[in-house]
């Protein structure tokens, strides 16, 4: 959706070395977090790897974190944005653990577009899998196989999308209850409201092949 980390996971991680070093992004100081890596650690930070992933299956106040299934990947993978409307209209398939790299590509791609985008679905980078990422209180979160279990208080609005030109009308709900899997494939049910709820609804529409 166009604009208008929980804990470091202890789930199985493959590989014997840290796949990425995740450090505090100084642009987020207004959110009250602070972190300063040691000089030795600074020398080990791969180029451009300054990310702050929040939410289930992501990273919070740790100095380094290994990503599951990412044992040999050190650089961010920023994917091109899918613009083909016919492709975007195809419903996405259920994601499995084999699709975790797509979630990380999606997080990287969202991070590269935060100046113009607050959420993405996997089909926006050419992958028809039910995976979404979104900005929540200034930090990026990922959901796998999200479903809206309950929605309250409908309203009409208009939205933009990085994959589409212009803005289009949409029906949204002010509060949604969402069932989803985190990056460790643990199930959660969480309630969202306001703008975050709107972003999630937009991205789940993408998963369902709904183009606003």
Backbone as CSV, one residue per row, in Angstrom:
resi,resn,N_x,N_y,N_z,CA_x,CA_y,CA_z,C_x,C_y,C_z
1,UNK,0.854,-1.192,0.000,0.000,0.000,0.000,0.881,1.230,0.000
2,UNK,0.553,2.180,-0.840,1.363,3.384,-0.941,1.127,4.297,0.252
3,UNK,2.062,5.218,0.508,1.974,6.081,1.658,0.882,7.136,1.453
4,UNK,-0.003,7.948,2.033,-0.900,9.133,1.909,-0.299,10.348,2.250
5,UNK,10.732,-5.206,16.114,10.974,-6.625,15.952,10.958,-7.251,17.330
6,UNK,9.747,-7.797,17.135,9.587,-8.569,18.397,10.965,-8.954,18.917
7,UNK,11.242,-10.238,19.248,12.554,-10.678,19.718,13.280,-11.410,18.611
8,UNK,14.583,-11.510,18.736,15.357,-12.309,17.786,14.896,-13.753,17.918
9,UNK,14.456,-14.345,16.839,13.843,-15.665,16.904,14.837,-16.746,17.307
10,UNK,14.359,-17.688,18.111,15.171,-18.830,18.500,14.724,-20.087,17.746
11,UNK,13.881,-19.885,16.747,13.451,-20.998,15.905,14.640,-21.516,15.118
12,UNK,14.520,-22.733,14.516,15.669,-23.308,13.803,16.287,-22.345,12.811
13,UNK,17.593,-22.236,12.869,18.342,-21.380,11.958,19.428,-22.226,11.324
14,UNK,19.512,-22.168,10.016,20.440,-23.020,9.309,21.699,-22.257,8.942
15,UNK,22.815,-22.923,8.981,24.077,-22.246,8.705,24.830,-22.023,10.007
16,UNK,26.127,-21.884,9.916,26.949,-21.777,11.114,27.424,-20.360,11.377
17,UNK,27.024,-19.417,10.496,27.448,-18.057,10.737,26.250,-17.126,10.661
18,UNK,26.418,-15.932,11.194,25.329,-14.975,11.141,25.055,-14.593,9.701
19,UNK,23.797,-14.697,9.300,23.440,-14.392,7.921,23.393,-12.891,7.680
20,UNK,22.857,-12.145,8.630,22.797,-10.691,8.493,23.027,-10.061,9.857
21,UNK,23.587,-8.916,9.877,23.722,-8.150,11.099,22.658,-7.074,11.059
22,UNK,21.829,-7.020,12.103,20.708,-6.101,12.108,20.933,-5.080,13.201
23,UNK,21.061,-3.834,12.829,21.333,-2.784,13.787,20.250,-1.732,13.746
24,UNK,20.207,-0.967,14.792,19.226,0.094,14.902,19.408,1.140,13.806
25,UNK,18.314,1.509,13.171,18.332,2.540,12.141,18.162,3.891,12.820
26,UNK,19.130,4.763,12.670,19.103,6.031,13.398,17.901,6.887,13.031
27,UNK,17.241,6.589,11.898,16.063,7.355,11.531,14.898,7.098,12.475
28,UNK,14.977,6.068,13.304,13.872,5.718,14.182,14.066,6.230,15.606
29,UNK,14.963,7.158,15.815,15.212,7.638,17.174,13.975,8.240,17.807
30,UNK,13.066,8.758,17.011,11.869,9.370,17.574,10.952,8.351,18.227
31,UNK,11.181,7.060,17.983,10.358,6.033,18.586,10.933,5.537,19.912
32,UNK,11.986,6.154,20.363,12.477,5.879,21.704,13.427,4.721,21.836
33,UNK,13.929,4.179,20.739,14.884,3.084,20.796,16.290,3.636,20.608
34,UNK,17.257,2.988,21.187,18.635,3.426,20.969,19.559,2.221,20.990
35,UNK,20.551,2.269,20.135,21.526,1.188,20.088,22.770,1.680,19.368
36,UNK,23.910,1.350,19.890,25.165,1.755,19.264,26.107,0.570,19.249
37,UNK,26.406,-0.004,18.077,27.310,-1.153,18.008,28.739,-0.741,18.345
38,UNK,29.494,-1.690,18.835,30.891,-1.425,19.139,31.660,-1.190,17.850
39,UNK,32.858,-0.617,17.954,33.660,-0.348,16.765,34.005,-1.637,16.032
40,UNK,34.242,-2.699,16.792,34.561,-3.986,16.170,33.356,-4.513,15.395
41,UNK,32.173,-4.379,15.997,30.964,-4.838,15.329,30.666,-4.002,14.090
42,UNK,30.945,-2.699,14.173,30.692,-1.838,13.030,31.469,-2.302,11.803
43,UNK,32.697,-2.811,12.028,33.506,-3.282,10.913,32.910,-4.518,10.263
44,UNK,32.039,-5.234,11.013,31.460,-6.477,10.502,30.110,-6.284,9.838
45,UNK,29.561,-5.061,9.875,28.243,-4.832,9.315,28.330,-4.808,7.799
46,UNK,27.622,-5.704,7.105,27.624,-5.659,5.649,27.019,-4.349,5.155
47,UNK,27.380,-3.894,3.972,26.849,-2.643,3.439,25.324,-2.643,3.401
48,UNK,24.731,-1.535,3.754,23.297,-1.282,3.671,22.461,-2.078,4.655
49,UNK,23.104,-2.899,5.498,22.302,-3.710,6.409,22.092,-2.941,7.711
50,UNK,21.148,-2.060,7.713,20.737,-1.343,8.914,19.224,-1.393,8.924
51,UNK,18.698,-2.432,9.502,17.266,-2.675,9.471,16.742,-2.793,10.894
52,UNK,15.455,-2.474,11.054,14.807,-2.599,12.353,13.490,-3.301,12.121
53,UNK,13.471,-4.630,12.145,12.264,-5.386,11.902,11.588,-5.656,13.233
54,UNK,10.294,-5.410,13.277,9.533,-5.526,14.505,8.386,-6.505,14.293
55,UNK,7.844,-7.013,15.363,6.694,-7.892,15.264,7.110,-9.347,15.347
56,UNK,6.141,-10.240,15.374,6.421,-11.665,15.512,7.303,-12.154,14.384
57,UNK,8.358,-12.861,14.744,9.261,-13.399,13.749,10.289,-12.402,13.279
58,UNK,10.498,-11.316,14.011,11.442,-10.309,13.548,12.446,-9.984,14.640
59,UNK,12.977,-8.785,14.619,14.101,-8.430,15.468,13.767,-7.213,16.319
60,UNK,14.226,-7.188,17.559,14.024,-5.998,18.363,15.343,-5.498,18.908
61,UNK,15.663,-5.699,20.198,16.812,-5.035,20.802,18.045,-5.922,20.858
62,UNK,18.323,-6.639,19.806,19.506,-7.487,19.763,20.558,-6.856,18.874
63,UNK,21.817,-7.222,19.087,22.879,-6.673,18.262,23.054,-7.441,16.970
64,UNK,22.810,-8.731,16.985,22.886,-9.503,15.764,21.767,-10.544,15.796
65,UNK,21.368,-10.970,14.637,20.321,-11.989,14.585,20.461,-12.784,13.306
66,UNK,20.341,-14.096,13.379,20.355,-14.938,12.190,18.925,-15.116,11.708
67,UNK,18.710,-15.067,10.417,17.396,-15.302,9.852,17.276,-16.763,9.454
68,UNK,16.148,-17.379,9.778,15.921,-18.776,9.433,16.035,-18.987,7.935
69,UNK,16.691,-20.087,7.576,16.853,-20.477,6.171,17.673,-19.479,5.367
70,UNK,18.429,-18.612,6.021,19.168,-17.584,5.296,20.659,-17.685,5.617
71,UNK,21.150,-18.897,5.798,22.484,-19.087,6.318,23.618,-18.474,5.536
72,UNK,23.458,-18.248,4.221,24.582,-17.764,3.426,24.300,-16.413,2.769
73,UNK,23.216,-15.746,3.180,22.841,-14.520,2.498,23.148,-13.319,3.366
74,UNK,23.992,-12.426,2.884,24.416,-11.270,3.666,23.836,-9.960,3.159
75,UNK,23.443,-9.894,1.916,22.994,-8.640,1.327,21.468,-8.591,1.242
76,UNK,20.886,-7.407,1.321,19.436,-7.291,1.136,19.057,-7.646,-0.293
77,UNK,17.871,-8.201,-0.473,17.386,-8.582,-1.792,16.188,-7.700,-2.135
78,UNK,16.433,-6.629,-2.848,15.396,-5.682,-3.218,14.862,-6.083,-4.592
79,UNK,13.602,-6.489,-4.625,13.007,-7.011,-5.848,12.270,-5.918,-6.623
80,UNK,12.186,-6.043,-7.949,11.415,-5.087,-8.747,9.925,-5.195,-8.436
81,UNK,9.209,-4.093,-8.569,7.784,-4.058,-8.267,6.977,-4.543,-9.465
82,UNK,6.083,-5.493,-9.208,5.215,-6.032,-10.249,4.139,-5.005,-10.614
83,UNK,4.003,-4.708,-11.896,3.021,-3.745,-12.374,1.928,-4.390,-13.225
84,UNK,2.084,-5.657,-13.548,1.146,-6.342,-14.424,-0.168,-6.614,-13.681
85,UNK,-1.234,-5.922,-14.110,-2.497,-6.010,-13.387,-3.127,-7.396,-13.504
86,UNK,-2.931,-8.059,-14.639,-3.466,-9.412,-14.794,-2.834,-10.348,-13.762
87,UNK,-1.523,-10.259,-13.585,-0.840,-11.093,-12.586,-1.359,-10.775,-11.187
88,UNK,-1.536,-9.488,-10.877,-1.984,-9.082,-9.546,-3.399,-9.558,-9.241
89,UNK,-4.180,-9.850,-10.263,-5.550,-10.307,-10.067,-5.652,-11.810,-9.795
90,UNK,-4.520,-12.513,-9.826,-4.529,-13.961,-9.562,-4.406,-14.202,-8.054
91,UNK,-5.323,-14.971,-7.457,-5.214,-15.277,-6.024,-3.898,-15.972,-5.696
92,UNK,-3.369,-15.667,-4.539,-2.091,-16.248,-4.117,-2.294,-17.604,-3.455
93,UNK,-1.257,-18.400,-3.461,-1.289,-19.728,-2.870,-0.835,-19.680,-1.411
94,UNK,-1.238,-20.670,-0.655,-0.810,-20.786,0.739,0.710,-20.906,0.810
95,UNK,1.320,-20.138,1.686,2.778,-20.163,1.841,3.193,-21.291,2.777
96,UNK,4.369,-21.851,2.528,4.948,-22.884,3.380,6.306,-22.400,3.883
97,UNK,6.935,-23.211,4.710,8.248,-22.835,5.244,9.276,-22.659,4.138
98,UNK,9.069,-23.322,3.010,9.996,-23.171,1.881,9.922,-21.774,1.274
99,UNK,8.869,-21.034,1.601,8.686,-19.692,1.054,9.227,-18.591,1.958
100,UNK,9.886,-18.945,3.052,10.414,-17.926,3.966,11.336,-16.918,3.281
101,UNK,12.197,-17.339,2.340,13.032,-16.327,1.671,12.225,-15.220,1.003
102,UNK,11.013,-15.542,0.553,10.161,-14.515,-0.050,9.801,-13.452,0.986
103,UNK,9.529,-13.890,2.214,9.181,-12.936,3.267,10.328,-11.971,3.531
104,UNK,11.560,-12.480,3.532,12.710,-11.616,3.779,12.967,-10.684,2.590
105,UNK,12.771,-11.188,1.367,12.880,-10.326,0.192,11.853,-9.200,0.274
106,UNK,10.665,-9.538,0.747,9.591,-8.564,0.859,9.928,-7.498,1.893
107,UNK,10.492,-7.908,3.019,10.921,-6.949,4.037,12.013,-6.025,3.492
108,UNK,12.959,-6.589,2.781,14.028,-5.778,2.190,13.467,-4.785,1.178
109,UNK,12.534,-5.255,0.357,11.967,-4.396,-0.676,11.126,-3.292,-0.056
110,UNK,10.366,-3.620,0.977,9.598,-2.582,1.681,10.532,-1.534,2.270
111,UNK,11.640,-1.990,2.878,12.595,-1.059,3.472,13.157,-0.091,2.437
112,UNK,13.295,-0.562,1.198,13.826,0.289,0.138,12.797,1.282,-0.382
113,UNK,11.516,1.074,-0.019,10.451,1.940,-0.531,9.677,2.643,0.585
114,UNK,10.250,2.745,1.771,9.511,3.332,2.892,9.169,4.799,2.676
115,UNK,9.832,5.461,1.737,9.506,6.855,1.438,8.206,6.984,0.661
116,UNK,7.687,5.863,0.132,6.495,5.928,-0.694,5.518,4.792,-0.456
117,UNK,5.809,3.920,0.482,5.002,2.712,0.647,4.993,2.274,2.106
118,UNK,3.834,1.793,2.588,3.719,1.353,3.981,3.342,-0.121,4.102
119,UNK,3.205,-0.808,2.979,2.875,-2.223,3.034,3.059,-2.870,1.679
120,UNK,3.302,-4.172,1.685,3.462,-4.928,0.446,2.964,-6.355,0.638
121,UNK,2.537,-6.946,-0.470,2.216,-8.369,-0.507,3.182,-9.045,-1.468
122,UNK,3.316,-10.352,-1.326,4.323,-11.071,-2.109,4.088,-10.965,-3.614
123,UNK,2.823,-10.841,-4.041,2.605,-10.752,-5.489,3.132,-9.433,-6.065
124,UNK,3.388,-8.450,-5.204,3.956,-7.187,-5.670,5.427,-7.331,-6.055
125,UNK,6.058,-8.441,-5.667,7.421,-8.721,-6.120,7.438,-9.991,-6.977
126,UNK,6.271,-10.304,-7.539,6.192,-11.394,-8.502,6.043,-12.783,-7.919
127,UNK,5.646,-12.896,-6.645,5.503,-14.199,-5.991,4.067,-14.369,-5.509
128,UNK,3.362,-15.337,-6.065,1.959,-15.539,-5.682,1.865,-16.424,-4.432
129,UNK,2.281,-15.867,-3.326,2.221,-16.537,-2.036,1.537,-15.612,-1.027
130,UNK,0.838,-16.204,-0.071,0.087,-15.404,0.905,1.035,-14.918,2.007
131,UNK,1.798,-13.915,1.675,2.744,-13.295,2.604,2.601,-11.785,2.462
132,UNK,2.517,-11.085,3.587,2.443,-9.631,3.549,3.430,-9.041,4.549
133,UNK,3.827,-7.809,4.300,4.623,-7.041,5.253,3.997,-5.657,5.330
134,UNK,4.178,-5.005,6.470,3.559,-3.696,6.637,4.253,-2.934,7.760
135,UNK,4.090,-1.628,7.732,4.660,-0.771,8.760,3.655,-0.615,9.892
136,UNK,4.091,-0.891,11.096,3.248,-0.777,12.285,3.998,0.029,13.336
137,UNK,3.535,1.226,13.607,4.179,2.101,14.590,5.652,2.337,14.251
138,UNK,5.922,2.532,12.983,7.269,2.886,12.554,8.208,1.736,12.288
139,UNK,7.744,0.501,12.406,8.611,-0.655,12.175,7.892,-1.673,11.299
140,UNK,8.672,-2.479,10.577,8.100,-3.432,9.622,7.797,-4.777,10.272
141,UNK,6.652,-5.338,9.917,6.243,-6.651,10.397,5.883,-7.540,9.215
142,UNK,5.959,-8.832,9.445,5.607,-9.798,8.406,4.519,-10.739,8.910
143,UNK,3.621,-11.114,8.007,2.588,-12.103,8.309,2.558,-13.124,7.186
144,UNK,2.431,-14.382,7.556,2.310,-15.470,6.590,0.905,-16.054,6.678
145,UNK,0.274,-16.218,5.531,-1.090,-16.749,5.425,-2.081,-15.997,6.318
146,UNK,-2.098,-14.659,6.230,-3.019,-13.895,7.076,-4.464,-14.040,6.618
147,UNK,-5.373,-14.069,7.570,-6.807,-14.112,7.285,-7.525,-13.186,8.257
148,UNK,-8.495,-12.461,7.764,-9.291,-11.602,8.637,-10.394,-12.450,9.259
149,UNK,-10.335,-12.602,10.575,-11.311,-13.417,11.286,-12.545,-12.615,11.668
150,UNK,-12.374,-11.302,11.840,-13.489,-10.449,12.239,-13.191,-9.020,11.822
151,UNK,-14.195,-8.303,11.381,-14.031,-6.915,10.956,-15.203,-6.088,11.474
152,UNK,-14.902,-4.896,11.983,-15.940,-4.047,12.564,-15.832,-2.609,12.049
153,UNK,-16.970,-1.967,11.947,-17.101,-0.552,11.611,-16.583,-0.241,10.209
154,UNK,-17.403,-0.483,9.207,-16.997,-0.220,7.825,-16.957,1.277,7.506
155,UNK,-16.144,1.643,6.528,-16.089,3.020,6.041,-15.538,3.009,4.627
156,UNK,-15.748,4.088,3.912,-15.264,4.243,2.548,-14.031,5.144,2.541
157,UNK,-13.049,4.790,1.716,-11.833,5.596,1.620,-11.268,5.449,0.212
158,UNK,-10.146,6.078,-0.044,-9.439,5.849,-1.311,-7.982,5.571,-0.991
159,UNK,-7.358,4.729,-1.811,-6.001,4.269,-1.542,-5.150,4.292,-2.799
160,UNK,-3.859,4.401,-2.594,-2.897,4.247,-3.672,-2.161,2.932,-3.506
161,UNK,-1.465,2.520,-4.544,-0.713,1.270,-4.504,0.534,1.427,-5.351
162,UNK,1.640,0.918,-4.866,2.910,1.034,-5.586,2.862,0.308,-6.930
163,UNK,1.990,-0.685,-7.040,1.888,-1.458,-8.278,0.925,-0.839,-9.291
164,UNK,0.169,0.175,-8.864,-0.864,0.747,-9.714,-0.695,2.249,-9.842
165,UNK,-1.327,2.809,-10.860,-1.273,4.254,-11.078,-2.506,4.911,-10.457
166,UNK,-2.305,6.010,-9.749,-3.419,6.766,-9.199,-3.979,6.191,-7.913
167,UNK,-5.141,6.696,-7.519,-5.815,6.255,-6.305,-7.188,5.712,-6.663
168,UNK,-7.665,4.765,-5.861,-8.941,4.113,-6.140,-9.741,3.985,-4.843
169,UNK,-11.055,3.946,-4.971,-11.922,3.837,-3.805,-11.869,2.416,-3.239
170,UNK,-12.093,2.297,-1.930,-12.060,0.992,-1.268,-12.936,1.026,-0.017
171,UNK,-13.541,-0.097,0.288,-14.288,-0.247,1.537,-13.379,-0.902,2.561
172,UNK,-13.236,-0.291,3.708,-12.380,-0.816,4.770,-13.147,-0.876,6.091
173,UNK,-12.519,-1.522,7.078,-13.087,-1.623,8.423,-12.095,-1.028,9.415
174,UNK,-12.614,-0.301,10.382,-11.729,0.406,11.313,-11.002,-0.539,12.266
175,UNK,-11.587,-1.697,12.523,-10.956,-2.682,13.409,-11.037,-4.065,12.767
176,UNK,-9.918,-4.772,12.745,-9.904,-6.133,12.203,-9.157,-7.061,13.161
177,UNK,-9.648,-8.271,13.218,-8.988,-9.327,13.988,-8.353,-10.275,12.974
178,UNK,-7.048,-10.464,13.064,-6.311,-11.190,12.033,-5.662,-12.439,12.612
179,UNK,-5.829,-13.550,11.905,-5.145,-14.804,12.236,-4.015,-14.985,11.232
180,UNK,-2.818,-15.247,11.727,-1.669,-15.348,10.829,-0.565,-16.187,11.462
181,UNK,0.446,-16.509,10.673,1.641,-17.193,11.147,2.800,-16.214,11.145
182,UNK,3.674,-16.315,12.143,4.879,-15.490,12.138,5.968,-16.200,11.340
183,UNK,7.168,-15.653,11.348,8.244,-16.229,10.547,8.773,-17.543,11.097
184,UNK,8.332,-17.916,12.300,8.640,-19.242,12.844,7.474,-20.202,12.644
185,UNK,6.459,-19.735,11.893,5.256,-20.498,11.604,4.465,-20.830,12.869
186,UNK,4.496,-19.910,13.821,3.635,-19.993,14.998,2.390,-19.159,14.741
187,UNK,1.255,-19.688,15.135,-0.008,-19.002,14.860,-0.294,-17.929,15.898
188,UNK,-0.851,-16.820,15.433,-1.244,-15.710,16.298,-2.596,-15.192,15.853
189,UNK,-3.334,-14.633,16.790,-4.552,-13.898,16.487,-4.403,-12.538,17.155
190,UNK,-4.492,-11.480,16.362,-4.199,-10.144,16.872,-5.210,-9.154,16.297
191,UNK,-5.547,-8.152,17.106,-6.495,-7.130,16.685,-5.765,-5.845,16.329
192,UNK,-6.141,-5.254,15.193,-5.543,-4.013,14.730,-6.646,-2.998,14.464
193,UNK,-6.296,-1.736,14.579,-7.274,-0.686,14.316,-6.604,0.480,13.604
194,UNK,-7.429,1.404,13.104,-6.910,2.610,12.480,-6.167,2.336,11.180
195,UNK,-5.105,3.116,10.949,-4.379,3.048,9.692,-3.699,1.697,9.507
196,UNK,-3.185,1.104,10.595,-2.550,-0.213,10.480,-3.546,-1.246,9.981
197,UNK,-4.773,-1.192,10.502,-5.815,-2.115,10.034,-6.097,-1.908,8.557
198,UNK,-6.089,-0.662,8.109,-6.328,-0.375,6.694,-5.222,-0.956,5.816
199,UNK,-3.973,-0.806,6.244,-2.855,-1.360,5.474,-3.000,-2.874,5.343
200,UNK,-3.281,-3.536,6.464,-3.393,-4.997,6.455,-4.499,-5.444,5.507
201,UNK,-5.644,-4.758,5.537,-6.746,-5.114,4.645,-6.336,-4.960,3.182
202,UNK,-5.599,-3.906,2.878,-5.128,-3.679,1.506,-4.227,-4.832,1.051
203,UNK,-3.310,-5.249,1.927,-2.362,-6.303,1.542,-3.045,-7.665,1.458
204,UNK,-4.005,-7.934,2.324,-4.740,-9.199,2.228,-5.572,-9.226,0.949
205,UNK,-6.101,-8.060,0.545,-6.765,-7.991,-0.765,-5.805,-8.436,-1.868
206,UNK,-4.563,-8.004,-1.793,-3.563,-8.439,-2.777,-3.473,-9.962,-2.793
207,UNK,-3.438,-10.585,-1.616,-3.341,-12.044,-1.531,-4.541,-12.716,-2.195
208,UNK,-5.685,-12.062,-2.147,-6.900,-12.619,-2.709,-7.092,-12.244,-4.182
209,UNK,-6.133,-11.538,-4.747,-6.253,-11.141,-6.138,-7.176,-9.955,-6.363
210,UNK,-7.469,-9.229,-5.300,-8.334,-8.051,-5.394,-7.471,-6.827,-5.649
211,UNK,-7.713,-6.162,-6.761,-6.981,-4.956,-7.120,-7.899,-3.774,-6.864
212,UNK,-7.456,-2.846,-6.008,-8.340,-1.719,-5.678,-8.537,-0.820,-6.901
